[in-house]
Amino acid sequence: MSTQIEMPGLREPTSRLLNVANMHEIYRHANQVFVDLGDPPDGVDVAVDLIRRASRDFHDSTKSQMQPDNVVSGPIHSQRLPKTQVTVEQALALTRFSELTWFKRLWVVQEVCLWDIYKAFPPLFLCGNHKVQWIDLINASTRFGLAPLQIIDNPEVVTPELRGAFIEGTGWSPVAVAIFLEHYKIQSKQGPAQNLHWFLQRAWKQESTDPADKVYGLLGLVKDQYIIRHAGTATPRQQQDGPSQKLDGTREIRVDYELQLPQIYEQIARLTLEEENSLDMLANAGCGKSRRQPHLASWVPDWSNYPEEPALILAFGLVSTANYRASLGTRPVLPKSYASGLLEVDAYFVDRVLIEAARFGGETDVIDVYGQAALQQHRIIGLKQYLLSLWWCFGVKFNKYPTGQRPFDVFWRTLIANRAISGNQLVVPPAEFAESFLMAYPEILEVEIKAEKPACICPGWAVADNRNQVHPGKSGDCSDTELEGGKPLPIRDRYPRPGEFFGNERVAYGEHYNAALRQTAIGRRFFRTRKGYMGIGPKNLSRGDHVVILKGGSLPFVLRKADAGDVDGRPVFTLLGEAYVHGLSEGEVLQGSEDPGNDPKWTGVILS
């Protein structure tokens, strides 16, 4: 039996419930899945040819390589390859092919994963007159991931269409293909079983008609980790105040399309916090993220809309976790009962925002076009001008930093959240990585000596009293802390000296500083705290917001006092989002504590 599945037509809750329940049965009896990609896009011939050639190249290259003994033969075995050289025409064709509706749908993730579990023939893709084998998509995706695409005929030209979906120097891996590769590792015992949250993060960009399906449409991939029950199904033990319950050590997830979306997402959020015994999920939440659902609690991720600001803890396309340790490995204490929409956590209040940049990274100005008053255009603020402005407003006025480091070194580390790519890992970049920063932005060495200064991007209120508030010395907004002042350091001591790191040696890191910068600064706001720390955080943070460590969290978070007052004597806050604060993100606050988990400075608060 061959199977073709059309999910968008299932609108009624009953139909969708049956579909979620029957996905495995459908594939258990299917011999093969045919996927109709719809009308072919412009350049489909070029795209299919490129995919097939890349697949052959990958297949030939893997045959000629000896595989490690501990790697099972299969499509996920890989090695480093030279860049794949393509023309602008090929890049556009590949982009248009990967933007076909099928690749964007959430339900396709199960379509491409379940056939392998039941040993059916791989899916066959139909697009116009072309038939594309699944293995060709897998091999091509893997090839382009290992050998990033490089435009060779006119690398200076990147059209708006390419800029939106294809960036030179990156790989090409549609989400459904990428998840299959990871799922293959799990099924073939090359990787550990993963929970629902793991798949939610990886399928976040996929689309569904009903936002509830962003959760329910993935349950078929985790059926061995949970007991999946559907609305109307008798449950051995009913639990009114929780999304899941443990039955013989296995948590239960109930599928109910009659629930309001905030309830569904909140249930899954609580499930994730419980089973991971960590608050790292909160890095995906916060009202500082771009969100589509207005009625979600601030601590609940909006799975219906992939944010423009992916969590810092899982930056760089989920290639690796960033391994921050702000709470020094402590674990959260989650209450067994709770009110809907509220989350009780323990917070360590560290600092408050003193001054923030007027714009966040990548923000656009809206300007009037001369002579056409009714017409407005968006002007992108140049990244170089943005960084020079940040340094002039937030860096050069300080001689020292709370950690004792040179402010220049803190500045470049903060902009990239103190992480860079090394192979397939995220690591703390060595001091030598500053060389990459200076190669990208040599003008920063001239900011202090040039007569013409970069435009100030401090908020309007700060322009007038900037020197009073953030100049070294007593802060008028701070009662117990001084920012180090004294005699200004000579310029030669404020910046790296020629040859300080390498002399004539080669730069240790091949990754350009901008590669790390794009992953962290865009969509985030630079700030300084009352105690003089530098940080990047949610784009909606402002003066007076609290910088806290949450017990069980890997990064600092920014909170804002809510209008709700107190609940049972505990203050209520809104979660804005996670932040990187240099000197507060690696457990520094708790390192002197004999028992970090029971430090008396932990304070119980409510997130709403």
Sequence and secondary structure as in RCSB ss.txt:
>XXXX:A:sequence
MSTQIEMPGLREPTSRLLNVANMHEIYRHANQVFVDLGDPPDGVDVAVDLIRRASRDFHDSTKSQMQPDNVVSGP
IHSQRLPKTQVTVEQALALTRFSELTWFKRLWVVQEVCLWDIYKAFPPLFLCGNHKVQWIDLINASTRFGLAPLQ
IIDNPEVVTPELRGAFIEGTGWSPVAVAIFLEHYKIQSKQGPAQNLHWFLQRAWKQESTDPADKVYGLLGLVKDQ
YIIRHAGTATPRQQQDGPSQKLDGTREIRVDYELQLPQIYEQIARLTLEEENSLDMLANAGCGKSRRQPHLASWV
PDWSNYPEEPALILAFGLVSTANYRASLGTRPVLPKSYASGLLEVDAYFVDRVLIEAARFGGETDVIDVYGQAAL
QQHRIIGLKQYLLSLWWCFGVKFNKYPTGQRPFDVFWRTLIANRAISGNQLVVPPAEFAESFLMAYPEILEVEIK
AEKPACICPGWAVADNRNQVHPGKSGDCSDTELEGGKPLPIRDRYPRPGEFFGNERVAYGEHYNAALRQTAIGRR
FFRTRKGYMGIGPKNLSRGDHVVILKGGSLPFVLRKADAGDVDGRPVFTLLGEAYVHGLSEGEVLQGSEDPGNDP
KWTGVILS
>XXXX:A:secstr
 EE    TT  SHHHHHHHHHHHHHHHHT SEEEEE  S  TTHHHHHHHHHHHHHHHHHHHHTS   TTS SST
T       EEE HHHHHHHHHHHTSHHHHBSTHHHHHHHHHHTT EEEEEEETTEEEEHHHHHHHHHHHHHS EE
E S TT   HHHHHH  TT     HHHHHHHHHHHHHTTSS    HHHHHHHTTT B SSTTHHHHTTGGGSTTT
EEEEETT   SS  TT S  EETTEEEEEE TTS HHHHHHHHHHHHHHHHTSSGGGGG  TTS  S TTS TTS
  TTS  SS  GGGHHHHTS     TTTT      SS  TT EEEEEEEEEEEEEE SS BT EEEEEETTEEEE
EEEEE  HHHHHHHHHHHHTTT S  TTS  HHHHHHHHHTTT EEETTEEE   GGGHHHHHHH GGGGGTTT 
SS     S HHHHHHHHHHHSSEE TT SS EE  SS   HHHHS  TTSS TTS  S  S HHHHHHHHTBTEE
EEEETTS EEEEETT  TT EEEEETT SS EEEEEEEEEEETTEEEEEEEEE EETTTSSSGGGTT SSGGG T
T EEEEE 
